[in-house]
Amino acid sequence: METGAAAFGVARSFSGRRWLLKSVDEAIERELLREISPVLSRLLALRGIPLAEAAGYLTPKLKNLLPDPLSLKDMDKAVARVSAAAVGGEHIAVFGDYDVDGSTSAALLSDFLTALGAVPRVYIPDRMTEGYGPSPTAMKALHAEGMSLVITVDCGAAAIAALEEARSLGMDVVVLDHHRVEKSPPAIAHVNPNQPDDTSGLGHLCAAGVSFLFLVALNRHLRESGFYEERGMAEPDLRLFLDLVGLATICDVVPLNGVNRAFVRFGLGQIGALSRPGLAALAGIAGAKGPFTPYHLGFVFGPRINAGGRVGRSSLGVDLLTTRDPDKAGEFAAQLDLHNKERQAIEKTILEEAIALGQMQANAPFLLVSGDGWHPGVVGIVAGRLKERFTKPAFVAGFEGGMGRGSARSIPGIDIGAIIRAAAEARVIEYGGGHVMAAGFSLTTAQLEPFRKFIEAQFSSAGPALAAANDLYLDAVSSPAGANIALAQEIAQAGPFGAGNAEPLLGLPDVRVDFADVVGKAHVKLRLAGGDGTLLDAIAFRAVGTPLGDGLLGSRGQRIHAAGRLRQDDWNGRIRVQLEIEDAGPATA
């Protein structure tokens, strides 16, 4: 990264950020320029992709990127146990989390086991009454239903008490997870790239990615053991499962490198076919039309699937994804859409309160806000909004009856999961776990202030990371004339974009604000003019009432420097481009 002079002289933008132009490996860029366009050459060089790897990067093939499933610790044990259960006709339960990653993982296992002739019992705990992951009570309930094998997906790695209960009842448990843990649970098999002694190097997978690799290994074992041939049964086509894997990979915000890029690329193609009734119904009710992009997965499908677990019935997401009945799919999609609107209303109220509390902590290196009656199903979203608005890690908790459930969201350079796990180990909070960028926790009212002091101690050396997080790095420079459909299409070739492969950020220096006004209730719509008179539509989402929004609205007729992402869409049959503004500053030079 370039750490020298501020790009375009923007040392402090409307949002208070310094702009820097990313430095590029010029040798790699020159090599790429021999065969690839200047735009793509710069984007690939910024990612360290040499010419020899360019074709594989731009057109990732699953067969070339799919790792050996058996490289994951305990994969052979998991395959052997589930295979024996399928052959023996055992009663199998699939226990999943209530978010998109958990729902898709449960749907993957359910679909595959159903294709084998099994009748899996899918169990998704209620967020409000049961909380996250397996519990001893849930294990007792599954045992009472006659289950002999439980497969946990996107959960279970830290559920020691629940798995010990299952063992005491004579049930076997196979854990398919990706959450980082320091010790393995008492399971017959624990498949998790983020557990001790796993050397697969696949820690970037989401739970659905881990589950898909498990199905690849299980399918291979069943084929080689003659399972399909003996029964005159066709193998399940695992390519048809990639829609769920791609959806989870985007929604769980895991890095888009290696096989994850292929999961999303092929998953988008499978979703575009609308062969899964649930996703077809969800697209219809949301008014979403293809070709679908990561945006649709993360901001159209994902929030609606999550809404069941946040404010409705936790199993609605799995029901939607597994049904083959278009009428039922329509009913499930309608319910999820309604729950999503309910979630949005709840979120709006809590977010307003949280922002007011956050503004009182403006000088702190992190935010810790809480409120009585705040719905636990939306605190994660609110934490994410606060992180974006204040550019610092945010911890948000909702309390009811003296007990709070919370979520945390971080910025690059701050491992929020490690902080939460350390707090739990120190008994500063009741429970906690998560990833580098996101975590969940529970605590009592009495623990709130000790938790704040614990975080303060953890942040004592976080100054450089916090300062760097406030810098805005530009990938390339353009103009309203250059920011056209051809450029948008070239940029798209370096996708899919998401975590670990951020969508390129363009800097447009010295443009005039030809028009600026509020659209909807929270967004600022603009029209930017270049020196040659070329106009470019632009929008700043959720900017009203923020320093960025105030700066843009106050710059009508004036020159600014703008930074944003170029988006292409099809509006009423007309293809157009629009700059989605990330930041802006006055062009005073």
N, C-alpha and C positions, 0 to 999 in steps of 0.2 A: 504494500500500500504506500502511496505517496504521502509523506508527512511534511512537506515543505510549505510553500506559499499557498494561501487559500485560493481555490479555483474562482476565477472572475473577481477576485478580491473580496469574496463573501466570507468575512471572518465571523460575522454574526448575522444570521438570516432573521426573517420574521419570527421563526421558531427558536431563535437563540443558538443556532448551530453553525459550525464552521464547515465549509465545503472543501473537499479535496478531490483531485482527479486521480484515479487509480493509476499506479505505474504498471507498465506492461513489460514482459520479457521481449525485448526487441528482436532477438535472434529467432525466437519461435515465431513471432509475428512475420518477420521477413520470409521465413520458410513457408508459412501458410499462404502468404500473398502470391506465391508462385502458382497456386492452383485454386485459391478460394478468394471470394470477394473481400474488400477491405473491412466491411462491417463484421462479417463472420470471423475474419482473421483476428481482429482485435478481441472479439468476445471469447474466442477459443484460447488465444494467447493469455488473456486475463485469467483463464481457468487452468493454465498450464498444460493445455492439450496440444501436443506436437502434431505435425502433419501425418505421421504414421498412425496416430490414433484418432484422427479427425473423423474418418468415415464411420468408425465404430461408435464414436460419440454422437454424431449427428443422426445416425440410424441404428440405435441399439437393438440388438437381436437377443431375445431371451435365451436361445440355445447357447449363445456364446457367453452369456453373463450369469446364467443360473448356477449357483454353487452346488457342490455336493452336499445334499442334506445330511449325510452321515458325518460331516465335519462338525456338526453340532453335538455337544456332549449329551449323552443319554438318548440320542435319537434312535439308536438301535433298540434300546429297551422299550421306548415308547411304541415303536412300530410293532415289536413282538407282542406287547400286552394288548394293544388295540386289535391287532390281527387275530389273536386268540379269542378275543371277545366277539369279533365278527363271525369267525368260524363256529364258535360255540353257541351263538345266538343269545349272548348275555344281554341284560338290560343295561344300556349305556346312557349316562347323563352327560350333557355338555353344559358347563357352567361358565357364563360369560359376563363381561362387564357391560354397563349400560350405555357406553359411548359408541361412536362409530366403529372404532377399532375392535371393541369387544363384540358389537353386534355383527359386524362382517365376519369376524373370526368364528363366532358361534354358527353363523349361517353357512360358512364354508364346511365346517365339520358336519353340520346337520344335513346339508345337501349330499355330501359324499357318503355318509353312513346310510342315508335313505336310499341312495343308488345301489348300495350293497344289499339292500333288503332289510336293514335294521329299522327300528322305530325309535330314534333317539329322543330323550327327554331334555328339552332345552330349558335351562333355568337361568333367568336374569334377575338378580336381586332388586328389590325396591329401594331406590336411593334414600327415601325419607325414613322408612321403617327398618331397613336392614343395613344400609350403608354399602360401602365398597367391598367387593370380594367375598369369598366363601366364609361362612361362620359355622360354628358348631351346630347351631340350630338348623341351618340349611342342610348340613350333612345328615342330621338325624331325620329330617323330612325326606330326603332322597333315599335314605336307607329304608324308611317305612314304605316307600313306593316300590321297593324291590330292586333298587339299583345295585349292581355289583362293581361297576366301574364308573368313575367320574373323571371327565377330561375338563380341566379348567383352561380357559383361553383369555389372555390379556389380564389375568389375575391369578392368584394362588401362590406365587413365589414367596410371599411374606405371610401367608395365612397359616402359621404354625399350629395354632390351637385347633383350627378347623380340620386340618389334615390329620392331626393326631386323633381327633374325634372320629374321623372316617376310618382310620386304621383300627381303632378300638372296636368299631362296628363291623369290621371284616370287609370293608370296601377298599378297593385299590384306587389310587388317584394318579393320573398323568397330568403334569403341569406343562402347558405351552404358554410361555410368557416372554416378556422382553424388558421388564422392569429390573433395574439394578438391585441386587441383593448381596449381602456379605456372606451368607451361608445358605445352603440348599435346604428346602423344606422336606418334611418326612413323606416324600412321594415315591412311588415305584419308579418313576422317571420324571426328571425335571429338565425340559428342553428350553433353554434360555441363553441367548448369546451374551447376556450381561450378568452371568453368574460366575463365581470363582472357578478357575480351572478350565473354562471354555476357551478354546484356542481357534475358534472358527473365524474370528475377525468379522463377524456379522452383527455387531452391536448396533448398526444403523437400521436394522429391520424393525418394522412395527409388528404387533402381535399377529396381524393377518399375514404378513410375510413369513413369519415363523410357522404359522399354521399351514400355509401353502406348501412350504418345504416339507413339512411333516406329511402332507397328503401325497406329495411326489414320492417320498420314500415309502409310504404305506402302499401306494398304488403299485410301485415297482415290486415290492415284496409279495403282494397278492398275485401279481402276474406270474412271477417266477415260481411261486408255490403251487400254481395251477388252480387258484381260487376261481378265476373267471371261467377257465376252460371246463372245469368240473361241473359248473352250474349253467353252462351255456349262456353266459352273461357277457354283455359288452362292457368294456372298461369305461368308467366315467371319463369324459373329455375335459381334462383339467384346464384347457385353454378357455373354456366357458366360465371358469371361476375367476378369471383375471379382472373382471369388472369390480368384484368385491375387494380384491387385493389392491388395485389401483386407487379405489375410493378411500380405503383405510390409509394407504401410504400418504396421500395428500392431507387427509383430515387429521392424522396424528402428527403431522408436521415433522416427519423424520427426514434426514438428509437425502436429497435426490441425486445420489451417486451410485455407481455400480448397478446391481440388479434392480434397485429401486427405480431407476430411470426407465428400465424396460417394463417393470410392473405398471408404471403410470402410462407409458406410451401405448402398450397393448391393452391396458385396462380402459383407456379412453376409447379405443376402437371398439371394444366389446360393449361398452355403455352406449356408444353411438348406434349400435345395432338395435338397442331397446328390446333385447330378447328376454330380459328379466322383467316380468310384469310389474313388480314393485317399483323399480326404477323408472319404467315407462310411465306408470301412474303418477309418480312423484314429479317427473319432468312436465307432465301435462298440467298438473294442478299448480305448478310454479310458473307455468308459461315459458319454460326453458326449451330452446330449440338448438339442435346441433349445428355445426360440429362442436362437441363439448370440449371444454378446456379445464385445466386445473381450477380455474375460478369457479366453474359450475360445481365441481366436486366439493370444494372448500366452502363455498358461500351460498349454494343453492340446495344441493342434496344434503350435505353434511349437517347444517343447522336443523333441518327438518327431522332427519333421522335421530339426532341427539335430543330433540325436543321431548320425545317420549320419556326418556330417562331423566330429563331435567324437571318437567312439570306434569307429566302424564303417567302412562303405564310403561314401565321399563322395558317390557318385552315387545312393544309395538315395532321397534326397529327391526328385530329379528323376524317378526311376523310378516312385515312388509317385504323383506329381502328373500324369504323362503317360500312364500306362497306362489303357486302356479295358476291361481284363479284370478283372472283380470278383474272380476267384480270385487272380490275381497281386497285385491291390491288397491283398487280405487277407494274402498272404505278406509283402509289403513292409511293411505296417503292423505285423505281428507282429515282424518283425526290428527295426524302428525302436523299437517299444515296449520290446523286450529291451535294445537299446542304450541307451535312455533310463534304464532301471533300472541298467544298468552305469555310466552316467555319474553317476547320483545317488550310487552307492556311492563312486566315485572322488572326486567332489566333496566328500562328507561328510568323508573322511579329510583331504584337502588343506585344506578350510576350517577344520577344527579346528586344524591346524598354523598356518595363516595368521592366525587370530584370536589365538593365543598370541603370535605375532611382532608382530602389530599392537598388542597391549596394551603392548608394550615401547616403542612409539613414540607413546604417548598424547598427549604434549605437542607432537608435530610437526604442521605444517600439512597434511601428506599422509602416506600410507603407501606404503612400498616394501618389499615382502616377496618372498622367493624361496625355492626349495627344489630340491634335487636329485631328479630323478625325478618332479617334478610334471607331470602330463599336460597338454600344451599345449591339449588340447581343452576343458579346463574352467577355465583360468585367467581367462577373461573372466567367467564366472559367479561365480567366487570374488571377483574384483575388485568386481563389482556388490554382492555380499553384504557385503563389507568397507565399501564406500562407504555402504551403508544403515545398517550397525551403528555406524560411527564418525562418520558425517556429515562425511566429508572425502574428497577424491580418493584413489583407491587404484591403485597400480601393482603388478601381480603377474606374476612370471616363473617358469617352470619350466626347469631346466637339465638337460642331458644331454650328456655328453662335452665340457663346457666351453662349450657354446653354449646360450643361453637364448631362449625365445620367450615373449613376454608380452603382457598386455592391460592397459589402463587404463580406469577409469571415473571420471567427474567429477560435480561438483555445479554448479548454476547459477552463472554468473559466472566460471567457470574454463574456458578453452578448452583442453581436454586435447590435442586434435588439433594445435593450434598448438605446444604444448610439445614433443610428440613429433616433429613435423616439424622444429622448430628443432634438436632434439638430433641428428636424423639429418643435417641439413645441416652441423652443427658436427662431425660424425663422432664424437660421443660414444657413439652406438650404431650398429649395423650397418645397420639399416633401421627405418623407422617411418612411419606415416600414420594418418589417421582423421578423425573428426568432432569437433565441439565437446564432446560428452559421452562419446565412446568412441573408443579408438584401439588400435592394435596395434604391437608393436615386437619387434626381435630384437637381441641383444647377447651379448658374450662375458663370461665370468666376470671378466676383468680390467677390463671396462668398467662393472661394477656400481657401484662406489663413485664413479667420476667422474660416472656418470649421476645418482647421488643428489645430488651437489654441484651438478650442473647444474640439477636440479629445484629445489633449495633457492634458488638464485639467481633462478629464474623466479618463485618464490613470495614473494620478498622484499616485494612490494607487494600481496599477496593478502589481507591481514588483513581489510579491510572485506567482501570477498566471502565469506570463510570465516565471519565473524560473522553475516552476513545469511543464509547457508545454514543456520545452526543455529536460526533463528527459524521458528516454525510459524505459518502464516497460515490463519485460519479464514474460511470463506466465509459461514457463517450460524450461528445459534444455534437449538437445538431442545431437546426434552425427551423422555423415554421415551414419553410420551403422544403427542407430535407426530411422533415418528419412526416412522410407520406406513407401510402399503403405499401409501396415497395419496401421501404425500410422496416415497417412493421412485420411484413412477411419474412424478411431476412432474419430479423431478431427472433421470430418464432421458431426458426430452424434450430436454434440453440436450446430450445425447450425440451421437455416440459420444465417449467420453472416452479420453484418452491423452496423449502428449506434446503440449504446446502448448494443450491443452484439458483440464486436470487435473480429475479427478472431484472434485466439491465436498466439502470437509472441514467437517463439522458439529461444533460445540462443544456439549456437554451438561454444563452446570454443576450442581454440587451434587447428584450422584446417589449412592445408597448401593449398595455392593457386596453384593448379596444372596447371591451365590455366586461362588466363584472356585476353579478347580482346573486341573491340567495335563491336557490331552487329547493323545493320541498321545505323542510324545516331546519335541516342541518348542513346542507351542502352549498358550496359556492361555485357557480357556473361562470366560465370566462371565455373570452375570445382574445387570443394573442396575435399581434401583428409583427411580422418581421420587417427588416429594413427595406425589403423590396415590395412590401405591401401584402405579402401572402398571409392569409389568416389561418389560425389553427384553433379548433375548439379545445377547451380544457375544463377540468372539473377538480375540485378539492373536496373529497368526501369528509363528512363529519367535521368540517372546519369552522362552522358558524360558532362564534363565541370563543374561539381560540386565537392566540396571537397570529397564527398563519392566516386564518379567515379575516381577522380585522385588518391585517396588512394588505391582503389582496383587495378587499372591498375599498380600502382607503387609497388604492393606487390607480383608480380609474383615470385613463388618459396619460398615465405616467409610464416610465420605463422600469422594468424589473428584470432580474435574472430568475429563471424558473427551472426547477428540477422535477422530473416525473418519469412515468413509464408510459410508453406509447401503446395504446390499445386499439385493436381493430374490431369493429362489430358490424352487424348487418341490421340496419334500422329501416324497417318498412321496405326491404328489398334493396336498399342502397348501402353499399359498402363504404364505410367512412373510418377515419382514425380520430382518436381523441387522446389528449395528454392527461393522464391521471396525476395530478400534482402532488408531490411528496413534500416540497418545501419551496420557498421563494424568498427573495430579498431585494431591496431597492438597488437599482443600477445607478449608483452615485458617481461612478468613475467617469 
